[in-house]
Amino acid sequence: MPYDKKSELPDSVSDNLPSHAQEIFKEAYNSAWDEYKDPKDRDGNDSREEVAFKVAWSAVKQKYHKNDNGNWVKK
């Protein structure tokens, strides 16, 4: 299901990503949720939610990376 606010994001996202990265995640997730609603648009047997999570994390990784301390920081 799409997320209306950053406060609705799962703990795995909100506990690890900075605010801006959370916004990127939320927007990418919601976009992918809409784009891949039809199962024939998805690769393999991934659920709509799995695909949206993959897309969202990929979007975050375009702008952020984990530093040596394991913290997500802007590239």
NORVENKA-V795918 format. One line per field, one symbol per residue. ss: DSSP state (A for helix, B for strand, O for the rest). A space follows every 10 residues. Layout:
# NORVENKA-V795918
ss = ???
This chain:
# NORVENKA-V795918
ss = OOOOOAAAOO AAAAOOOOAA AAAAAAAAAA AAAAAOOOAA AOOOOOOAAA AAAAAAAAAA AAABBBOOOO OBBBO
